[in-house]
Amino acid sequence: MERQQGGDRETWWWNEEVQLAVREIKIAFKRWQSEGTEDTHEQYRKKNRKAKRTVAIAKDRAWKNWSEHFGRTKEKQRCSR
């Protein structure tokens, strides 16, 4: 069995906020590529930084929710013994 590059990874931290930020990056990138001005390049860079922060926050929230759930599950297992 051959391993695929990237595979079918699940992005369980992906939410609407991240989706919107990525969409804004794509629009800004296309505008920068078509116009080629310094102003559009700066707008693209700002959107890119904002999206990176948005992704980091979404991942952090998702990990916290997961770890809280995992902790509760472990605690229930200990109590039931």
C-alpha positions in Angstrom: 0.0 0.0 0.0 1.5 3.3 -1.1 1.3 6.4 1.1 -0.2 9.5 -0.5 1.3 12.9 -0.1 -0.9 15.0 2.2 -3.5 12.3 2.5 -7.0 13.0 3.7 -6.2 15.0 6.7 -9.1 16.4 8.7 -8.9 20.0 9.8 -11.1 19.9 12.8 -10.0 23.4 13.8 -11.2 25.0 10.6 -14.2 27.3 11.1 -16.1 30.0 9.3 -13.7 32.7 10.5 -10.7 30.9 9.1 -12.6 30.3 5.8 -13.4 34.0 5.5 -9.7 35.0 6.2 -8.4 32.6 3.6 -11.0 33.8 1.0 -9.8 37.4 1.7 -6.2 36.4 1.1 -7.0 34.8 -2.2 -8.9 37.9 -3.4 -6.1 40.2 -2.2 -3.5 38.0 -3.9 -5.4 38.0 -7.2 -5.8 41.8 -7.0 -2.1 42.2 -6.3 -1.1 40.0 -9.2 -3.4 41.8 -11.7 -2.6 45.3 -10.6 1.0 44.9 -9.4 1.1 48.0 -7.3 2.8 48.4 -4.0 -0.5 49.3 -2.3 -2.2 46.1 -3.4 0.9 44.2 -2.3 0.7 45.8 1.2 -3.0 44.9 1.4 -2.2 41.3 0.5 0.5 41.2 3.2 -1.8 42.6 5.8 -4.6 40.1 5.0 -2.0 37.3 5.1 -0.8 38.3 8.6 -4.4 38.6 9.8 -5.2 35.1 8.4 -2.1 33.6 10.1 -3.3 35.0 13.4 -6.9 33.8 12.8 -5.6 30.3 12.1 -3.4 30.3 15.2 -6.3 31.4 17.4 -8.6 28.8 15.9 -6.1 26.0 16.4 -5.4 27.2 20.0 -9.2 27.2 20.8 -9.6 23.7 19.2 -6.7 22.3 21.2 -8.0 23.7 24.4 -11.5 22.3 23.8 -10.0 18.9 22.9 -7.8 18.8 25.9 -10.6 19.8 28.2 -12.8 17.1 26.7 -9.9 14.6 27.0 -9.2 15.5 30.6 -12.9 15.0 31.5 -12.9 11.6 29.8 -9.8 10.5 31.7 -11.2 11.8 35.0 -14.4 9.7 34.3 -12.3 6.7 33.6 -10.5 7.1 36.9 -13.7 7.6 38.9 -15.4 4.5 37.4 -12.6 2.1 38.5 
